[in-house]
Amino acid sequence: MSEKRDYYEVLNVARDADARTIKKAYRKVALEFHPDRNPDDPEAERRFKEAAEAYDALGDEEKRAIYDRYGHEGLRGGGMRAGGVEDILERMSDIFGGDVFSDLFGFGGRRNRGPRKGKDLGYRLGLTFEEAVFGCKKTLEIPRDETCGTCGGTGAKPGSSPVVCPRCNGRGQIDINQGLLMMRMTCDVCGGTGKVIRDICPTCSGKGSVRQIVQVELNIPAGVDSGSRIRKPGEGLPGEAGPGDLIVIIQVDDHERYQRDDVDLHVEESVDFVTAALGGEVEVETLDGTQTMRVEPGAQPGDVVRLPGLGVASLSGGRRGDFYAHLRVPVPKRLNRKQRKALEEFRSAGEDA
């Protein structure tokens, strides 16, 4: 376990800073790493908790005096205990009085502790190159937790109901004396719901949900690429305020012939050296079928011929990208008698010029 940083270092203040400076410094750090501004960022959440713990110590004169004299060990057992962000915000409100957001942060109201939406569910979907370019429809089989049909999601045996939690009396929170402070914590018996189940549902074992395989229809737009994300609202995990969303992450297979660059397609196309020298029309296979491209006289290996509008559709709704044929001019390894004679005459004509 890593060693705790010095609280003054956490808030970036001098050891002789006054209370106003400490409060201002904490507000700055808390705003920077606030979970609403840094969703799904574990490091930001850690820094937010660390700053709250530091301010809990340095914002109180008596605790600060103990810390200055004895360090972290002096506050062990009486300082802010680690917990979730919600618990920290709740306890900070109790410590400083009123609404911690309006008091310290200057925005918003108290963090909503009501019913929450279910969590989003991630799903990785593999597509062929053609499916990604032109779009398609897919039927996904998603393993997820569904509301239990036996108890209706309550977790209680049919005919019974959850009862008021005897530890918190239905509040979902309990008050704990921590030395000089009264801490308010999420109830460890009911988990903050305010209710407990006496008779557990035999189908879901009290969870209120069961694992099922569900089918979800998904329209894949033309032009997706590896890393593209498609959100399907309401197809995530269940929650008190409704289900979350399904987040589909696309993974596209490579193509043996084409290379993709955003909305453009690239291919190596062989052209015989006579056509390269004299110019002419060459048929080339694209994702839209066989197309004719014009090779200019004197074409060199590596020259590029562009076929507009035969690339990939843009997800933003713009026109399709382009198709680029990179010319290869292979030299035949074997020549028949007529071919050799013709080339020798070509060489002689060049020497005579």
C-alpha positions as CSV (number, residue, x, y, z in Angstrom):
1,M,0.0,0.0,0.0
2,S,1.5,3.4,-1.0
3,E,2.4,5.9,1.7
4,K,0.1,8.8,2.3
5,R,1.2,12.1,0.9
6,D,1.6,15.1,3.2
7,Y,-1.7,16.9,3.5
8,Y,-0.1,20.3,2.8
9,E,1.4,18.9,-0.4
10,V,-1.9,17.5,-1.4
11,L,-3.5,20.9,-1.2
12,N,-0.4,22.7,-2.4
13,V,-0.2,25.2,0.5
14,A,2.5,26.3,2.9
15,R,2.5,24.8,6.4
16,D,1.7,28.3,7.9
17,A,-1.3,28.9,5.5
18,D,-4.3,30.4,7.2
19,A,-7.8,28.8,7.1
20,R,-9.0,30.9,4.2
21,T,-6.1,29.9,2.0
22,I,-6.5,26.2,2.9
23,K,-10.2,26.4,2.0
24,K,-9.5,28.2,-1.3
25,A,-6.8,25.6,-2.2
26,Y,-9.1,22.7,-1.4
27,R,-11.8,24.2,-3.6
28,K,-9.4,24.5,-6.5
29,V,-8.2,20.9,-6.2
30,A,-11.7,19.5,-5.6
31,L,-13.0,21.3,-8.7
32,E,-10.2,20.0,-10.8
33,F,-10.7,16.3,-9.8
34,H,-14.4,16.4,-9.2
35,P,-16.1,13.1,-10.4
36,D,-18.7,15.1,-12.5
37,R,-15.9,16.6,-14.5
38,N,-13.8,13.4,-14.7
39,P,-16.3,10.6,-15.4
40,D,-14.8,7.0,-15.3
41,D,-11.4,8.3,-14.2
42,P,-10.1,6.3,-11.2
43,E,-7.0,8.5,-10.8
44,A,-9.2,11.7,-10.6
45,E,-11.5,10.0,-8.1
46,R,-8.5,9.0,-6.0
47,R,-7.2,12.6,-6.0
48,F,-10.6,13.9,-5.1
49,K,-10.8,11.6,-2.1
50,E,-7.2,12.5,-1.1
51,A,-8.0,16.3,-1.2
52,A,-11.2,15.7,0.9
53,E,-9.2,13.8,3.5
54,A,-6.6,16.5,3.6
55,Y,-9.1,19.3,4.0
56,D,-10.9,17.3,6.7
57,A,-7.7,17.4,8.7
58,L,-6.3,20.9,7.9
59,G,-9.7,22.6,7.9
60,D,-10.2,21.8,11.6
61,E,-8.0,23.7,14.0
62,E,-7.7,21.0,16.6
63,K,-7.1,18.2,14.0
64,R,-4.6,20.4,12.2
65,A,-2.7,20.9,15.5
66,I,-2.6,17.2,16.1
67,Y,-1.4,16.6,12.5
68,D,1.3,19.3,12.7
69,R,2.7,17.6,15.8
70,Y,2.2,13.9,15.2
71,G,1.5,13.6,11.4
72,H,-0.8,11.0,10.0
73,E,-0.4,8.7,13.0
74,G,-1.8,11.3,15.2
75,L,-5.1,11.3,13.3
76,R,-5.3,7.6,12.9
77,G,-8.8,6.5,14.1
78,G,-10.1,10.0,14.2
79,G,-9.7,11.2,10.7
80,M,-11.9,10.9,7.6
81,R,-12.2,7.2,6.7
82,A,-11.8,6.2,3.1
83,G,-15.1,5.6,1.3
84,G,-17.0,6.3,-1.9
85,V,-17.3,9.7,-3.5
86,E,-20.9,9.9,-2.3
87,D,-19.9,9.2,1.3
88,I,-17.2,11.8,1.1
89,L,-19.6,14.5,-0.2
90,E,-22.2,13.6,2.4
91,R,-19.7,13.7,5.3
92,M,-18.2,17.0,4.0
93,S,-21.7,18.5,4.1
94,D,-22.0,17.4,7.7
95,I,-18.6,18.7,8.7
96,F,-18.9,22.2,7.2
97,G,-22.6,22.6,7.5
98,G,-25.2,23.3,4.7
99,D,-24.6,22.3,1.2
100,V,-21.0,21.4,0.4
101,F,-21.4,22.4,-3.2
102,S,-22.8,25.9,-2.6
103,D,-20.4,26.4,0.3
104,L,-17.2,25.3,-1.2
105,F,-17.6,24.8,-4.9
106,G,-20.1,27.5,-5.8
107,F,-22.2,25.5,-8.3
108,G,-25.0,23.1,-8.3
109,G,-27.1,21.6,-5.5
110,R,-26.5,18.6,-3.3
111,R,-25.6,15.5,-5.2
112,N,-28.7,13.5,-6.0
113,R,-29.0,10.4,-3.8
114,G,-32.3,9.3,-5.2
115,P,-32.9,6.3,-7.5
116,R,-30.2,5.8,-10.0
117,K,-30.2,4.6,-13.6
118,G,-28.7,1.2,-14.2
119,K,-25.1,0.8,-15.3
120,D,-24.1,0.8,-19.0
121,L,-23.2,-2.5,-20.5
122,G,-20.2,-2.9,-22.9
123,Y,-20.2,-5.3,-25.9
124,R,-17.4,-5.8,-28.4
125,L,-18.7,-6.6,-32.0
126,G,-16.5,-7.9,-34.8
127,L,-17.4,-6.9,-38.4
128,T,-16.0,-7.8,-41.8
129,F,-14.4,-5.0,-43.8
130,E,-17.4,-4.9,-46.2
131,E,-20.0,-4.7,-43.3
132,A,-18.2,-1.7,-41.8
133,V,-17.9,0.1,-45.2
134,F,-21.5,-0.4,-46.3
135,G,-23.3,-0.8,-42.9
136,C,-25.5,-3.7,-41.9
137,K,-28.0,-5.0,-39.3
138,K,-26.9,-7.4,-36.5
139,T,-28.8,-9.4,-33.9
140,L,-26.7,-9.4,-30.7
141,E,-27.0,-12.0,-28.0
142,I,-26.3,-10.2,-24.8
143,P,-25.9,-11.9,-21.4
144,R,-27.2,-9.5,-18.8
145,D,-29.1,-9.2,-15.6
146,E,-32.9,-8.9,-16.0
147,T,-35.5,-8.0,-13.4
148,C,-36.6,-11.2,-11.7
149,G,-40.0,-12.3,-12.8
150,T,-40.8,-14.0,-9.6
151,C,-40.3,-11.1,-7.2
152,G,-40.6,-8.2,-9.6
153,G,-37.1,-7.0,-8.7
154,T,-37.8,-6.6,-4.9
155,G,-35.6,-9.6,-4.0
156,A,-38.3,-10.6,-1.5
157,K,-40.2,-13.9,-1.6
158,P,-43.7,-13.6,-3.2
159,G,-46.2,-12.6,-0.6
160,S,-43.6,-10.8,1.5
161,S,-42.0,-7.3,1.2
162,P,-38.8,-5.7,2.3
163,V,-38.9,-4.2,5.8
164,V,-37.5,-1.1,7.3
165,C,-33.8,-1.5,8.2
166,P,-33.5,-1.9,12.0
167,R,-30.0,-0.3,12.1
168,C,-30.7,3.0,10.3
169,N,-34.5,3.1,10.7
170,G,-35.0,3.5,7.0
171,R,-32.7,6.5,6.6
172,G,-30.1,4.6,4.7
173,Q,-27.4,6.3,6.7
174,I,-26.0,6.0,10.2
175,D,-24.1,8.5,12.5
176,I,-20.8,7.4,14.0
177,N,-18.8,9.3,16.6
178,Q,-15.2,9.8,15.4
179,G,-13.5,11.6,18.2
180,L,-14.4,15.3,17.8
181,L,-16.6,14.7,14.8
182,M,-19.9,13.1,14.1
183,M,-19.6,11.2,10.8
184,R,-22.5,10.2,8.6
185,M,-22.0,6.9,6.8
186,T,-24.0,4.7,4.4
187,C,-25.7,2.0,6.5
188,D,-23.6,-1.2,6.4
189,V,-26.7,-3.4,6.8
190,C,-29.1,-2.1,4.0
191,G,-26.4,-0.6,1.8
192,G,-28.2,2.8,1.8
193,T,-31.6,1.5,0.7
194,G,-33.3,1.8,4.1
195,K,-34.8,-1.6,3.7
196,V,-33.8,-5.2,4.3
197,I,-35.2,-8.5,3.0
198,R,-36.4,-11.1,5.6
199,D,-37.8,-13.7,3.2
200,I,-35.5,-14.0,0.2
201,C,-36.8,-14.8,-3.3
202,P,-35.9,-18.3,-4.2
203,T,-35.4,-17.5,-7.9
204,C,-32.9,-14.6,-7.7
205,S,-31.6,-15.3,-4.1
206,G,-32.6,-11.8,-3.1
207,K,-30.7,-10.0,-5.9
208,G,-33.9,-8.9,-7.6
209,S,-32.4,-9.9,-11.0
210,V,-31.5,-13.0,-12.9
211,R,-28.9,-13.6,-15.7
212,Q,-30.5,-14.1,-19.1
213,I,-29.4,-14.1,-22.8
214,V,-31.4,-11.4,-24.6
215,Q,-31.4,-10.5,-28.3
216,V,-30.8,-6.9,-29.3
217,E,-31.3,-5.6,-32.8
218,L,-28.6,-3.2,-33.9
219,N,-28.3,-1.0,-37.0
220,I,-24.7,-0.5,-38.0
221,P,-24.2,2.7,-40.0
222,A,-22.0,2.7,-43.1
223,G,-18.5,4.0,-42.4
224,V,-17.8,2.6,-38.9
225,D,-14.3,1.7,-38.1
226,S,-12.4,-0.1,-35.3
227,G,-13.0,1.8,-32.1
228,S,-16.3,3.3,-33.2
229,R,-19.0,3.2,-30.5
230,I,-22.7,2.7,-31.0
231,R,-25.0,3.5,-28.0
232,K,-28.3,1.5,-27.7
233,P,-30.4,3.3,-25.1
234,G,-32.2,1.3,-22.5
235,E,-30.4,-2.0,-23.2
236,G,-27.9,-1.9,-20.3
237,L,-28.3,-3.2,-16.8
238,P,-31.5,-2.6,-14.8
239,G,-31.6,0.2,-12.2
240,E,-34.1,1.9,-9.9
241,A,-34.5,4.8,-12.3
242,G,-34.5,2.6,-15.4
243,P,-31.9,0.5,-17.3
244,G,-28.6,1.9,-18.5
245,D,-27.4,1.8,-22.1
246,L,-25.6,-0.8,-24.3
247,I,-22.3,0.5,-25.6
248,V,-21.2,-1.5,-28.6
249,I,-17.5,-1.2,-29.5
250,I,-16.7,-2.0,-33.1
251,Q,-13.7,-4.1,-34.2
252,V,-13.2,-4.4,-38.0
253,D,-11.3,-7.2,-39.7
254,D,-8.5,-6.3,-42.0
255,H,-9.0,-6.9,-45.8
256,E,-6.6,-8.9,-47.9
257,R,-6.6,-6.4,-50.7
258,Y,-7.7,-3.0,-49.5
259,Q,-6.2,-0.7,-46.9
260,R,-8.4,2.0,-45.2
261,D,-7.3,5.5,-44.3
262,D,-10.3,7.2,-42.6
263,V,-12.8,7.4,-45.5
264,D,-10.3,6.6,-48.3
265,L,-9.4,3.2,-49.7
266,H,-6.0,2.2,-51.1
267,V,-4.9,-0.7,-53.2
268,E,-1.9,-1.9,-55.1
269,E,-2.8,-2.4,-58.8
270,S,-0.5,-4.2,-61.3
271,V,-0.2,-2.6,-64.7
272,D,1.8,-4.2,-67.5
273,F,4.8,-2.2,-68.6
274,V,3.4,-1.7,-72.1
275,T,0.3,0.0,-70.8
276,A,2.5,2.0,-68.3
277,A,4.6,3.2,-71.2
278,L,1.8,3.9,-73.8
279,G,-1.1,4.6,-71.4
280,G,-4.5,3.1,-71.6
281,E,-7.5,2.0,-69.7
282,V,-7.3,-0.7,-67.0
283,E,-10.1,-2.5,-65.2
284,V,-9.8,-2.4,-61.4
285,E,-11.8,-4.2,-58.7
286,T,-13.3,-1.9,-56.1
287,L,-15.8,-2.6,-53.3
288,D,-18.5,-1.3,-55.8
289,G,-17.5,-3.8,-58.5
290,T,-15.3,-3.5,-61.5
291,Q,-14.4,0.0,-62.5
292,T,-12.3,1.4,-65.4
293,M,-9.4,3.7,-64.6
294,R,-7.2,5.7,-67.0
295,V,-3.4,5.2,-66.9
296,E,-1.5,8.1,-68.4
297,P,1.4,7.4,-70.8
298,G,4.8,7.1,-69.0
299,A,3.3,5.9,-65.7
300,Q,5.9,5.0,-63.1
301,P,5.8,2.4,-60.3
302,G,4.3,4.1,-57.3
303,D,2.2,6.5,-59.3
304,V,-1.4,6.9,-57.9
305,V,-4.6,6.9,-59.9
306,R,-7.6,8.4,-58.0
307,L,-11.2,7.2,-58.5
308,P,-13.4,9.8,-56.6
309,G,-16.4,8.7,-54.5
310,L,-15.5,5.0,-54.4
311,G,-14.2,5.0,-50.8
312,V,-16.0,4.8,-47.5
313,A,-19.1,6.7,-46.4
314,S,-18.5,9.4,-43.8
315,L,-20.2,9.0,-40.4
316,S,-20.7,12.7,-40.4
317,G,-23.0,12.5,-43.4
318,G,-20.6,13.9,-46.0
319,R,-19.7,12.4,-49.3
320,R,-17.9,9.1,-49.6
321,G,-14.1,9.1,-49.7
322,D,-12.0,8.2,-52.7
323,F,-10.3,5.1,-54.1
324,Y,-6.6,5.2,-54.8
325,A,-4.8,2.7,-57.0
326,H,-1.1,2.6,-56.4
327,L,0.5,1.3,-59.6
328,R,2.9,-1.6,-59.7
329,V,4.7,-2.3,-63.0
330,P,6.1,-5.8,-62.8
331,V,8.8,-6.9,-65.3
332,P,8.1,-10.2,-67.0
333,K,10.6,-12.9,-66.0
334,R,10.2,-14.8,-69.3
335,L,9.7,-13.5,-72.8
336,N,8.8,-15.4,-76.0
337,R,10.7,-14.9,-79.2
338,K,8.5,-12.2,-80.6
339,Q,8.5,-10.2,-77.3
340,R,12.3,-10.4,-77.0
341,K,12.6,-9.3,-80.7
342,A,10.3,-6.4,-80.1
343,L,12.1,-5.2,-77.0
344,E,15.5,-5.5,-78.8
345,E,14.1,-3.3,-81.6
346,F,12.8,-0.9,-79.0
347,R,16.3,-0.7,-77.4
348,S,17.9,-0.2,-80.8
349,A,15.5,2.5,-81.7
350,G,16.4,4.3,-78.5
351,E,20.2,4.0,-79.3
352,D,19.6,5.4,-82.8
353,A,17.6,8.4,-81.5
